[in-house]
Structure formats: structure tokens, C-alpha cells
Amino acid sequence: MKFRTAVLLSALLAVSAAASAETLLIERVQEENKASLPTRGLSMAQVEARYGAPTQRLDPRGGQKRQWPTINRWSYPDFTVYFEKNKVIDVVANKASAEEIGPKPPIR
């Protein structure tokens, strides 16, 4: 019984040590100042005035054929902004490095 407990504890310690070496995107985002990200409801003009031109304007998704609103996406080095028509609906932090665990980059 003691042997099984020792093996189980050793395995748990090994797993926790490996997990602590990885950086989770959510942990980094929680540490950063959220005030530095665009907020819901800002217009495209307001976002561009505050954060400058995006590094990339991704192709819009949705539209009249599917009877869904058009979603525009602007990519900045640290985050991607999602617009419904002309207003911010969400902001997603980008991965800082290949080692960071988090969502995949937006489909180009």
C-alpha cells in the first residue's frame, strides 16, 4: 500500500512540474492590463484612432447570403478585434510565442 501511494505521489509531482513550465495564454492575459485592449461597442474609427492601423485586415465572414451579420476582423500584434458591422463585439489576445498554450490564430 505504501509503495502504491509513493508511486502515485511521484507521478503527480512529475506531472505538476511539467505543467508549471508551460505558459498559458489565459494566465498572461489575466496579468496584463485589460484597459490596453479595445472595449465592446467601440467603432472601427475609434479603434483605429486609439490603436493605429491594424497589421492586417482579415477577410470578412458572414454577410447577406447567409442572413448573418458581416464580421470583420482586424489583427494587431497582441490581439485580434472582431467587429459586427462597425462595432467591436470581441477582442482575443494572440499567442506571444509558439510555446504558449492558447487558441489557434484566426483563419486567414
N, C-alpha and C positions, 0 to 999 in steps of 0.2 A: 504494500500500500504506500509506504513512504517513497519507494522508488518511482511509482507512477506519479505521485504528487511532484516529486523533484523534476521528472521529465516534463510534466505539464507546465510547471513554472518556468523552466528553462526555455521551452518553446514560446511561451507568452512573452518572455523578456526579449527573445530574439526578434519576434515579430514587431514588438513595440519599438525596439531600437531602429529597425529598418524603416518603419513608418515615420518616425520622428525626423529622419534625414531628408524626407521629401517635403517640398513646399507646396501647399495647396493654394490655389488661386483665391479661394474664398477667405483664407486667413490673411493673405496680403491685402485684399480689398478691404477687409474689416479694419486693418491697421492704417490704411491710407485715409486721407481727409476726403470725406464724401462730398464736401462742398466744392471740390475741384471738378466734379462731374456735372454735365448738363442735367437739369431737372425736368420732370414731366411737365408738358404744357408749353415749353419754350418754342418759339417759331424757328424755322430754318435760318432766317435772317439774324435772329438773336444768338443762335448757336454760333453762326459764322462770325458775328461781331465779337463774341466773347472768347472763342477758341481758335479763330482763324480758319483758313480754308482747310478742308479735310485732305488727308493724304490720298484718299481715293473715294470716289462716289460710286458705290456699287449699283449694279442694275436693279431697277425697281421690280418688286414682286407683286402679284395680285393684279387688280385692275378691273375694268368693266366686264370683260369676257367671263370672269369667274364670279361676278357680282360681289367681290370683296374689295375693300378699300386698297388703294395702292400703298405699299410700304416701301419707303425709300430708306437706304442705309448709307451712312457716311462713316468711313473708317479713319480714325486718328491713331497715333502710335500707341496710346494707352487704353483706348476704349472705342467701341462702335456704337453709334447713335442710330436708333430706329425711329422713323417718322411715319405717322399715319397722315396722309395728305401733307400738311405743312407743319404739324405739331409733333414734338417729342413724345413718344409713348414708352420708350425704354432705353436704357444705356447698359451696355455689357462691357465689363473690363476684359481686355485682351491678355493673353498669356504673356508673361515677361520673358520667359525662356522656354526652350524645349523640355527642360527638366521639370518645369512647373506643371502640376496636375490641374486641369480645368477643362472648360468647353473647347470644342474644336473651333478654328477660325471660321468666319462666315463664308458661305459658298460664294465664290467669285462669279 
